[in-house]
Amino acid sequence: MGDSKINHPRSWNGKALAGDWMVTLKLDGVRAIWNDETGWMSRANRLLYNIPPWREGHARDCEVFVNNFRDTIRATRTKAARTDTPPIGSQDLYGLAPLDPRLHWGTLTNPTPADIHTQLDRANDHGHEGLVLRQGEQWVKVKPAETHDVLITGFAEGMGKHRGRLGFVTTMKGAVGAGFTDADREILWAEAKDGLLFGQVIEVSCMQLTEDGNFRHPVFIRMRPDKFDGAT
């Protein structure tokens, strides 16, 4: 199954949508795509581990979710499972294509922004990350804040109290310097000096994008090791 067959949801622009839309839950997990030759792969075409093998009649495009995002990353990125590695069972795989019934959240017709926010609040209240609205092959992801996953293209040392650790990173959508904890800055600066920061992916929230596609008021949320693409 090649990447060309994977549906990539676009971010909701905050406007009303026309027509009938299936409302589905968005889990804060790891996307896993089955490859007949290599097994489960991430969207960045990296091997994922400890996931039960695909079985005939089951989804080949799934979201893996074990307890929370951190546990899911540990479970899928640990090559040799240890006693403290969260186990992944078949119940932890949620089919995206075809859709797992557990993710179905209802339908909306010609939804207004208020309609969409009402469903989003309802999903968030139940502990879910957000929604994906589907209309055929068109998928729209909806989260409490606009977020983007972007590659790190550069970095700079901090100034003042942040001297000797990360100040900010650069991306194709602009620089990101807010949102990092002191521990984040120290860890990422060490990776930068070791040549390991380029090509890693971060999740960034912002008010919106400017007309030329840059962040407005970007804030770092977290690293996305499930989407690492060091070759980019």
MIDOSE-1310 file (N, C-alpha, C; in nm, 2 decimals, decimal comma, always signed):
residues 232
mgds	+0,09/-0,12/+0,00/+0,00/+0,00/+0,00/+0,09/+0,12/+0,00; +0,09/+0,20/-0,10/+0,18/+0,32/-0,12/+0,12/+0,44/-0,05; +0,20/+0,54/-0,03/+0,16/+0,66/+0,04/+0,06/+0,74/-0,05; +0,06/+0,72/-0,18/-0,03/+0,79/-0,27/-0,18/+0,75/-0,24
kinh	-0,20/+0,64/-0,18/-0,34/+0,59/-0,15/-0,38/+0,64/-0,01; -0,30/+0,71/+0,06/-0,33/+0,75/+0,20/-0,41/+0,88/+0,19; -0,52/+0,89/+0,26/-0,59/+1,02/+0,26/-0,53/+1,11/+0,37; -0,50/+1,23/+0,33/-0,44/+1,33/+0,43/-0,54/+1,43/+0,45
prsw	-0,60/+1,44/+0,57/-0,70/+1,54/+0,60/-0,64/+1,68/+0,60; -0,72/+1,78/+0,55/-0,68/+1,92/+0,56/-0,74/+1,98/+0,68; -0,68/+2,09/+0,73/-0,73/+2,16/+0,85/-0,85/+2,24/+0,81; -0,95/+2,24/+0,90/-1,07/+2,32/+0,88/-1,04/+2,46/+0,89
ngka	-1,10/+2,54/+0,79/-1,07/+2,68/+0,78/-1,16/+2,77/+0,87; -1,25/+2,71/+0,95/-1,34/+2,78/+1,04/-1,46/+2,83/+0,97; -1,49/+2,79/+0,85/-1,61/+2,84/+0,78/-1,71/+2,72/+0,77; -1,83/+2,76/+0,73/-1,94/+2,66/+0,71/-1,90/+2,57/+0,60
lagd	-1,96/+2,45/+0,60/-1,93/+2,35/+0,50/-2,07/+2,31/+0,43; -2,06/+2,28/+0,30/-2,18/+2,25/+0,23/-2,20/+2,10/+0,21; -2,32/+2,06/+0,22/-2,35/+1,92/+0,19/-2,36/+1,83/+0,32; -2,36/+1,70/+0,30/-2,37/+1,61/+0,41/-2,23/+1,56/+0,45
wmvt	-2,20/+1,56/+0,58/-2,07/+1,53/+0,63/-2,08/+1,42/+0,74; -2,00/+1,32/+0,73/-1,99/+1,22/+0,84/-1,90/+1,27/+0,94; -1,94/+1,27/+1,07/-1,85/+1,32/+1,18/-1,79/+1,20/+1,24; -1,65/+1,20/+1,25/-1,58/+1,09/+1,31/-1,48/+1,15/+1,41
lkld	-1,45/+1,06/+1,51/-1,36/+1,11/+1,62/-1,21/+1,10/+1,57; -1,13/+1,20/+1,62/-0,99/+1,20/+1,59/-0,92/+1,16/+1,72; -0,85/+1,05/+1,72/-0,77/+1,00/+1,83/-0,63/+1,06/+1,83; -0,58/+1,08/+1,95/-0,44/+1,13/+1,96/-0,34/+1,02/+1,96
gvra	-0,33/+0,95/+1,85/-0,25/+0,83/+1,84/-0,15/+0,84/+1,73; -0,12/+0,72/+1,67/-0,02/+0,71/+1,56/-0,09/+0,65/+1,44; -0,07/+0,71/+1,33/-0,13/+0,65/+1,20/-0,04/+0,54/+1,16; -0,10/+0,42/+1,13/-0,03/+0,31/+1,09/-0,09/+0,25/+0,96
iwnd	+0,00/+0,23/+0,86/-0,05/+0,18/+0,73/+0,02/+0,05/+0,70; -0,06/-0,05/+0,67/+0,00/-0,19/+0,64/+0,06/-0,20/+0,51; +0,19/-0,25/+0,51/+0,26/-0,27/+0,38/+0,29/-0,42/+0,38; +0,24/-0,49/+0,27/+0,25/-0,64/+0,26/+0,40/-0,68/+0,27
etgw	+0,50/-0,60/+0,24/+0,63/-0,65/+0,24/+0,70/-0,61/+0,37; +0,67/-0,50/+0,43/+0,75/-0,46/+0,55/+0,67/-0,46/+0,68; +0,53/-0,46/+0,67/+0,45/-0,46/+0,79/+0,39/-0,32/+0,81; +0,37/-0,29/+0,94/+0,31/-0,16/+0,97/+0,41/-0,05/+0,95
msra	+0,37/+0,06/+0,88/+0,46/+0,17/+0,86/+0,39/+0,30/+0,90; +0,47/+0,40/+0,94/+0,41/+0,53/+0,97/+0,40/+0,61/+0,84; +0,33/+0,73/+0,85/+0,32/+0,81/+0,73/+0,45/+0,86/+0,68; +0,55/+0,87/+0,77/+0,69/+0,90/+0,72/+0,77/+0,78/+0,67
nrll	+0,69/+0,67/+0,65/+0,75/+0,55/+0,59/+0,86/+0,49/+0,68; +0,83/+0,50/+0,81/+0,92/+0,43/+0,91/+0,85/+0,31/+0,97; +0,93/+0,21/+1,00/+0,87/+0,09/+1,06/+0,81/+0,12/+1,20; +0,69/+0,06/+1,22/+0,63/+0,07/+1,36/+0,63/-0,07/+1,41
ynip	+0,64/-0,08/+1,55/+0,67/-0,21/+1,61/+0,55/-0,25/+1,71; +0,55/-0,38/+1,74/+0,46/-0,44/+1,84/+0,32/-0,43/+1,81; +0,28/-0,40/+1,68/+0,14/-0,40/+1,64/+0,10/-0,53/+1,59; -0,01/-0,59/+1,63/-0,05/-0,72/+1,57/-0,06/-0,71/+1,42
pwre	-0,02/-0,82/+1,36/-0,01/-0,82/+1,21/-0,15/-0,80/+1,15; -0,16/-0,75/+1,03/-0,28/-0,73/+0,96/-0,35/-0,86/+0,93; -0,48/-0,86/+0,94/-0,56/-0,99/+0,91/-0,66/-0,96/+0,80; -0,68/-1,06/+0,71/-0,77/-1,04/+0,60/-0,91/-0,99/+0,65
ghar	-0,96/-0,89/+0,58/-1,09/-0,83/+0,62/-1,08/-0,72/+0,72; -0,96/-0,69/+0,77/-0,94/-0,58/+0,86/-0,88/-0,46/+0,79; -0,89/-0,34/+0,85/-0,84/-0,22/+0,79/-0,69/-0,22/+0,77; -0,64/-0,16/+0,66/-0,50/-0,15/+0,64/-0,45/-0,01/+0,67
dcev	-0,54/+0,08/+0,70/-0,50/+0,22/+0,74/-0,57/+0,24/+0,87; -0,49/+0,25/+0,98/-0,54/+0,26/+1,11/-0,48/+0,37/+1,19; -0,55/+0,40/+1,30/-0,49/+0,48/+1,41/-0,47/+0,39/+1,53; -0,35/+0,39/+1,57/-0,31/+0,31/+1,69/-0,32/+0,40/+1,81
fvnn	-0,39/+0,36/+1,91/-0,41/+0,44/+2,03/-0,41/+0,35/+2,16; -0,31/+0,37/+2,24/-0,29/+0,29/+2,36/-0,28/+0,39/+2,48; -0,39/+0,41/+2,55/-0,39/+0,49/+2,68/-0,38/+0,64/+2,65; -0,27/+0,68/+2,59/-0,25/+0,82/+2,56/-0,14/+0,83/+2,45
frdt	-0,11/+0,95/+2,41/-0,01/+0,97/+2,30/+0,13/+0,92/+2,34; +0,17/+0,95/+2,46/+0,30/+0,91/+2,50/+0,32/+0,76/+2,51; +0,22/+0,69/+2,56/+0,23/+0,54/+2,56/+0,22/+0,48/+2,42; +0,14/+0,55/+2,34/+0,13/+0,50/+2,20/+0,27/+0,51/+2,13
irat	+0,34/+0,62/+2,15/+0,47/+0,64/+2,09/+0,56/+0,53/+2,14; +0,56/+0,52/+2,27/+0,65/+0,42/+2,33/+0,63/+0,28/+2,28; +0,50/+0,24/+2,26/+0,46/+0,11/+2,22/+0,50/+0,09/+2,07; +0,48/+0,18/+1,99/+0,50/+0,16/+1,84/+0,65/+0,19/+1,80
rtka	+0,73/+0,26/+1,88/+0,86/+0,29/+1,85/+0,97/+0,21/+1,92; +0,93/+0,12/+2,01/+1,02/+0,03/+2,08/+1,04/-0,09/+2,00; +1,16/-0,11/+1,94/+1,19/-0,22/+1,85/+1,18/-0,35/+1,92; +1,24/-0,36/+2,04/+1,24/-0,48/+2,12/+1,16/-0,45/+2,24
artd	+1,04/-0,51/+2,25/+0,95/-0,47/+2,36/+1,01/-0,51/+2,50; +1,00/-0,43/+2,60/+1,04/-0,45/+2,73/+0,93/-0,47/+2,82; +0,95/-0,51/+2,95/+0,84/-0,53/+3,04/+0,76/-0,41/+3,06; +0,82/-0,29/+3,05/+0,74/-0,17/+3,07/+0,68/-0,11/+2,94
tppi	+0,70/-0,18/+2,83/+0,64/-0,13/+2,70/+0,49/-0,16/+2,70; +0,41/-0,06/+2,68/+0,27/-0,08/+2,68/+0,23/-0,18/+2,57; +0,16/-0,28/+2,60/+0,12/-0,38/+2,49/+0,01/-0,32/+2,40; +0,02/-0,36/+2,27/-0,08/-0,32/+2,17/-0,17/-0,44/+2,14
gsqd	-0,30/-0,44/+2,16/-0,39/-0,54/+2,12/-0,47/-0,50/+2,00; -0,54/-0,60/+1,94/-0,62/-0,57/+1,82/-0,72/-0,46/+1,85; -0,77/-0,45/+1,98/-0,87/-0,35/+2,02/-0,81/-0,21/+2,02; -0,68/-0,20/+2,01/-0,61/-0,07/+2,01/-0,59/-0,01/+1,87
lygl	-0,64/-0,09/+1,77/-0,63/-0,04/+1,63/-0,77/+0,00/+1,58; -0,78/+0,13/+1,54/-0,90/+0,19/+1,49/-0,89/+0,21/+1,34; -0,97/+0,14/+1,27/-0,96/+0,15/+1,12/-1,01/+0,29/+1,07; -0,93/+0,35/+0,98/-0,97/+0,47/+0,92/-1,03/+0,45/+0,78
apld	-0,98/+0,35/+0,71/-1,03/+0,31/+0,58/-1,02/+0,16/+0,57; -1,14/+0,09/+0,59/-1,27/+0,14/+0,62/-1,28/+0,19/+0,77; -1,38/+0,27/+0,79/-1,39/+0,33/+0,92/-1,43/+0,23/+1,03; -1,36/+0,24/+1,15/-1,40/+0,16/+1,26/-1,53/+0,22/+1,32
prlh	-1,64/+0,14/+1,34/-1,76/+0,20/+1,40/-1,74/+0,28/+1,53; -1,64/+0,25/+1,60/-1,62/+0,32/+1,73/-1,59/+0,46/+1,71; -1,54/+0,50/+1,59/-1,51/+0,64/+1,56/-1,62/+0,72/+1,50; -1,73/+0,65/+1,47/-1,84/+0,72/+1,41/-1,91/+0,81/+1,51
wgtl	-1,94/+0,94/+1,48/-1,99/+1,03/+1,58/-2,12/+1,10/+1,53; -2,17/+1,05/+1,42/-2,29/+1,11/+1,37/-2,27/+1,18/+1,23; -2,37/+1,26/+1,19/-2,37/+1,33/+1,06/-2,41/+1,47/+1,08; -2,37/+1,56/+0,99/-2,41/+1,70/+0,98/-2,44/+1,73/+0,84
tnpt	-2,54/+1,81/+0,82/-2,58/+1,86/+0,69/-2,57/+2,01/+0,68; -2,49/+2,06/+0,59/-2,46/+2,20/+0,57/-2,42/+2,27/+0,71; -2,32/+2,21/+0,78/-2,29/+2,26/+0,91/-2,24/+2,40/+0,91; -2,29/+2,48/+1,01/-2,23/+2,61/+1,04/-2,11/+2,60/+1,13
padi	-2,03/+2,70/+1,14/-1,92/+2,69/+1,24/-1,97/+2,66/+1,38; -2,09/+2,71/+1,42/-2,14/+2,68/+1,55/-2,18/+2,53/+1,56; -2,23/+2,47/+1,46/-2,26/+2,33/+1,46/-2,13/+2,25/+1,48; -2,03/+2,28/+1,41/-1,90/+2,21/+1,41/-1,84/+2,23/+1,55
htql	-1,84/+2,35/+1,61/-1,78/+2,37/+1,74/-1,86/+2,29/+1,85; -1,99/+2,28/+1,83/-2,07/+2,21/+1,93/-2,03/+2,06/+1,93; -2,01/+2,00/+1,81/-1,96/+1,86/+1,80/-1,82/+1,85/+1,85; -1,74/+1,95/+1,83/-1,60/+1,94/+1,87/-1,60/+1,95/+2,03
dran	-1,67/+2,04/+2,09/-1,68/+2,05/+2,23/-1,72/+1,92/+2,29; -1,82/+1,86/+2,23/-1,88/+1,73/+2,28/-1,77/+1,62/+2,27; -1,69/+1,62/+2,17/-1,59/+1,52/+2,15/-1,48/+1,54/+2,26; -1,44/+1,67/+2,27/-1,33/+1,71/+2,37/-1,38/+1,67/+2,51
dhgh	-1,50/+1,69/+2,54/-1,56/+1,66/+2,68/-1,54/+1,51/+2,70; -1,54/+1,43/+2,60/-1,53/+1,28/+2,62/-1,38/+1,24/+2,61; -1,29/+1,34/+2,61/-1,15/+1,31/+2,61/-1,09/+1,28/+2,48; -1,15/+1,31/+2,37/-1,10/+1,29/+2,23/-1,03/+1,42/+2,18
eglv	-0,93/+1,39/+2,09/-0,84/+1,51/+2,05/-0,92/+1,60/+1,96; -1,01/+1,55/+1,88/-1,08/+1,64/+1,79/-1,18/+1,55/+1,70; -1,20/+1,61/+1,58/-1,29/+1,54/+1,48/-1,23/+1,54/+1,34; -1,28/+1,44/+1,26/-1,25/+1,45/+1,12/-1,38/+1,44/+1,05
lrqg	-1,41/+1,54/+0,97/-1,54/+1,54/+0,90/-1,51/+1,48/+0,76; -1,60/+1,39/+0,72/-1,57/+1,32/+0,59/-1,69/+1,35/+0,49; -1,65/+1,37/+0,37/-1,74/+1,38/+0,26/-1,68/+1,31/+0,14; -1,70/+1,18/+0,13/-1,63/+1,10/+0,03/-1,49/+1,10/+0,06
eqwv	-1,40/+1,13/-0,04/-1,26/+1,13/-0,02/-1,21/+1,26/+0,04; -1,30/+1,35/+0,07/-1,25/+1,48/+0,13/-1,27/+1,47/+0,28; -1,15/+1,48/+0,35/-1,15/+1,47/+0,50/-1,10/+1,60/+0,55; -1,17/+1,65/+0,65/-1,13/+1,78/+0,72/-1,12/+1,76/+0,87
kvkp	-1,00/+1,79/+0,92/-0,97/+1,77/+1,06/-1,00/+1,90/+1,14; -1,06/+1,88/+1,25/-1,11/+1,99/+1,34/-1,05/+1,97/+1,48; -0,97/+2,07/+1,52/-0,92/+2,06/+1,66/-0,95/+2,19/+1,73; -0,94/+2,19/+1,86/-0,97/+2,31/+1,94/-0,89/+2,44/+1,89
aeth	-0,77/+2,42/+1,85/-0,69/+2,53/+1,79/-0,63/+2,48/+1,66; -0,60/+2,57/+1,57/-0,54/+2,53/+1,45/-0,40/+2,48/+1,47; -0,37/+2,36/+1,43/-0,24/+2,31/+1,45/-0,18/+2,26/+1,32; -0,05/+2,26/+1,31/+0,02/+2,22/+1,19/+0,15/+2,13/+1,23
dvli	+0,17/+2,03/+1,15/+0,29/+1,95/+1,17/+0,39/+1,99/+1,07; +0,51/+2,04/+1,12/+0,61/+2,10/+1,02/+0,75/+2,04/+1,05; +0,83/+2,04/+0,95/+0,97/+1,99/+0,96/+1,05/+2,11/+1,02; +1,15/+2,07/+1,11/+1,25/+2,17/+1,15/+1,35/+2,18/+1,05
tgfa	+1,37/+2,31/+1,00/+1,47/+2,34/+0,90/+1,59/+2,41/+0,95; +1,59/+2,46/+1,08/+1,70/+2,53/+1,14/+1,67/+2,55/+1,28; +1,77/+2,61/+1,35/+1,76/+2,64/+1,49/+1,86/+2,75/+1,53; +1,84/+2,81/+1,65/+1,93/+2,91/+1,70/+1,94/+2,89/+1,85
egmg	+2,05/+2,93/+1,90/+2,07/+2,93/+2,05/+1,99/+3,05/+2,11; +1,95/+3,03/+2,23/+1,87/+3,13/+2,30/+1,96/+3,24/+2,35; +1,90/+3,35/+2,40/+1,97/+3,46/+2,45/+1,92/+3,48/+2,60; +2,00/+3,55/+2,67/+1,96/+3,58/+2,81/+1,96/+3,45/+2,89
khrg	+1,84/+3,43/+2,96/+1,83/+3,31/+3,04/+1,83/+3,18/+2,96; +1,81/+3,19/+2,83/+1,81/+3,07/+2,75/+1,95/+3,05/+2,68; +2,05/+3,13/+2,71/+2,18/+3,10/+2,65/+2,23/+2,96/+2,69; +2,28/+2,89/+2,59/+2,33/+2,76/+2,62/+2,23/+2,65/+2,60
rlgf	+2,11/+2,69/+2,55/+2,01/+2,60/+2,51/+1,92/+2,66/+2,40; +1,83/+2,58/+2,35/+1,75/+2,62/+2,23/+1,68/+2,75/+2,25; +1,69/+2,84/+2,15/+1,61/+2,96/+2,15/+1,49/+2,95/+2,07; +1,51/+2,91/+1,94/+1,39/+2,88/+1,86/+1,43/+2,79/+1,74
vttm	+1,33/+2,74/+1,68/+1,36/+2,66/+1,56/+1,29/+2,73/+1,44; +1,34/+2,70/+1,32/+1,28/+2,75/+1,20/+1,21/+2,64/+1,12; +1,11/+2,68/+1,05/+1,03/+2,59/+0,97/+0,99/+2,66/+0,84; +0,93/+2,59/+0,75/+0,89/+2,65/+0,62/+0,78/+2,75/+0,64
kgav	+0,71/+2,74/+0,76/+0,60/+2,84/+0,79/+0,65/+2,94/+0,89; +0,78/+2,95/+0,92/+0,83/+3,06/+1,01/+0,90/+3,00/+1,13; +0,95/+3,09/+1,21/+1,02/+3,05/+1,33/+0,92/+3,03/+1,45; +0,96/+2,93/+1,53/+0,88/+2,90/+1,65/+0,97/+2,90/+1,77
gagf	+0,94/+2,99/+1,87/+1,02/+3,00/+1,99/+0,94/+2,99/+2,12; +0,81/+3,01/+2,11/+0,73/+3,00/+2,23/+0,68/+2,86/+2,25; +0,65/+2,83/+2,38/+0,59/+2,70/+2,41/+0,69/+2,59/+2,46; +0,82/+2,61/+2,44/+0,91/+2,52/+2,49/+0,94/+2,53/+2,64
tdad	+0,94/+2,42/+2,71/+0,98/+2,42/+2,85/+1,13/+2,43/+2,86; +1,18/+2,46/+2,97/+1,33/+2,47/+2,99/+1,39/+2,33/+2,96; +1,32/+2,22/+3,00/+1,37/+2,09/+2,97/+1,37/+2,06/+2,82; +1,26/+2,11/+2,75/+1,26/+2,09/+2,60/+1,38/+2,16/+2,54
reil	+1,41/+2,28/+2,58/+1,52/+2,36/+2,52/+1,65/+2,29/+2,54; +1,67/+2,23/+2,66/+1,80/+2,17/+2,68/+1,82/+2,04/+2,60; +1,71/+1,96/+2,60/+1,71/+1,84/+2,52/+1,73/+1,86/+2,37; +1,65/+1,96/+2,32/+1,66/+1,98/+2,18/+1,79/+2,05/+2,14
waea	+1,85/+2,13/+2,23/+1,98/+2,19/+2,20/+2,08/+2,09/+2,19; +2,08/+1,99/+2,28/+2,18/+1,88/+2,27/+2,16/+1,80/+2,14; +2,04/+1,78/+2,10/+2,01/+1,71/+1,97/+2,06/+1,80/+1,85; +2,04/+1,93/+1,87/+2,09/+2,02/+1,76/+2,24/+2,01/+1,74
kdgl	+2,31/+2,01/+1,86/+2,46/+2,01/+1,85/+2,51/+1,87/+1,80; +2,43/+1,77/+1,82/+2,47/+1,64/+1,77/+2,42/+1,61/+1,62; +2,36/+1,72/+1,56/+2,31/+1,70/+1,42/+2,19/+1,62/+1,41; +2,10/+1,61/+1,51/+1,99/+1,52/+1,51/+1,85/+1,60/+1,50
lfgq	+1,86/+1,73/+1,50/+1,74/+1,81/+1,51/+1,68/+1,83/+1,37; +1,76/+1,85/+1,27/+1,71/+1,88/+1,13/+1,62/+1,76/+1,09; +1,50/+1,79/+1,03/+1,42/+1,69/+0,98/+1,32/+1,63/+1,07; +1,34/+1,66/+1,20/+1,23/+1,62/+1,30/+1,11/+1,70/+1,28
viev	+1,00/+1,65/+1,32/+0,87/+1,72/+1,30/+0,81/+1,76/+1,43; +0,76/+1,89/+1,44/+0,70/+1,94/+1,56/+0,55/+1,98/+1,52; +0,47/+1,97/+1,63/+0,33/+2,02/+1,61/+0,33/+2,16/+1,67; +0,27/+2,25/+1,59/+0,26/+2,39/+1,63/+0,12/+2,44/+1,62
scmq	+0,08/+2,51/+1,72/-0,05/+2,58/+1,72/-0,03/+2,73/+1,68; -0,13/+2,79/+1,62/-0,12/+2,93/+1,59/-0,26/+2,98/+1,57; -0,27/+3,12/+1,57/-0,41/+3,18/+1,55/-0,46/+3,15/+1,41; -0,37/+3,16/+1,32/-0,40/+3,13/+1,18/-0,28/+3,15/+1,10
lted	-0,29/+3,12/+0,97/-0,17/+3,14/+0,88/-0,19/+3,28/+0,81; -0,08/+3,34/+0,78/-0,09/+3,47/+0,71/-0,12/+3,44/+0,56; -0,14/+3,54/+0,48/-0,17/+3,52/+0,34/-0,05/+3,45/+0,26; +0,07/+3,47/+0,31/+0,18/+3,40/+0,25/+0,22/+3,27/+0,31
gnfr	+0,13/+3,22/+0,40/+0,15/+3,08/+0,45/+0,23/+3,07/+0,58; +0,26/+3,18/+0,65/+0,34/+3,18/+0,77/+0,25/+3,18/+0,89; +0,31/+3,13/+1,00/+0,24/+3,13/+1,13/+0,21/+3,27/+1,18; +0,09/+3,28/+1,24/+0,07/+3,40/+1,33/+0,06/+3,35/+1,47
hpvf	+0,15/+3,40/+1,56/+0,16/+3,37/+1,70/+0,18/+3,22/+1,72; +0,28/+3,16/+1,66/+0,30/+3,01/+1,68/+0,35/+2,98/+1,82; +0,30/+2,86/+1,86/+0,34/+2,80/+1,99/+0,37/+2,66/+1,97; +0,49/+2,61/+2,02/+0,52/+2,47/+2,01/+0,43/+2,39/+2,10
irmr	+0,38/+2,28/+2,05/+0,30/+2,19/+2,13/+0,38/+2,07/+2,17; +0,44/+2,00/+2,08/+0,51/+1,88/+2,11/+0,59/+1,83/+1,99; +0,69/+1,74/+2,02/+0,76/+1,67/+1,91/+0,66/+1,56/+1,85; +0,68/+1,53/+1,72/+0,60/+1,43/+1,66/+0,70/+1,33/+1,60
pdkf	+0,76/+1,24/+1,69/+0,85/+1,14/+1,64/+0,79/+1,04/+1,54; +0,65/+1,03/+1,55/+0,58/+0,93/+1,46/+0,59/+0,98/+1,32; +0,62/+1,11/+1,30/+0,63/+1,17/+1,16/+0,76/+1,21/+1,12; +0,87/+1,17/+1,19/+1,00/+1,20/+1,16/+1,04/+1,17/+1,02
dgat	+1,11/+1,27/+0,95/+1,15/+1,24/+0,82/+1,29/+1,31/+0,80; +1,39/+1,25/+0,85/+1,52/+1,31/+0,85/+1,58/+1,33/+0,71; +1,52/+1,26/+0,61/+1,57/+1,28/+0,47/+1,51/+1,40/+0,40; +1,41/+1,47/+0,46/+1,35/+1,58/+0,40/+1,44/+1,71/+0,41
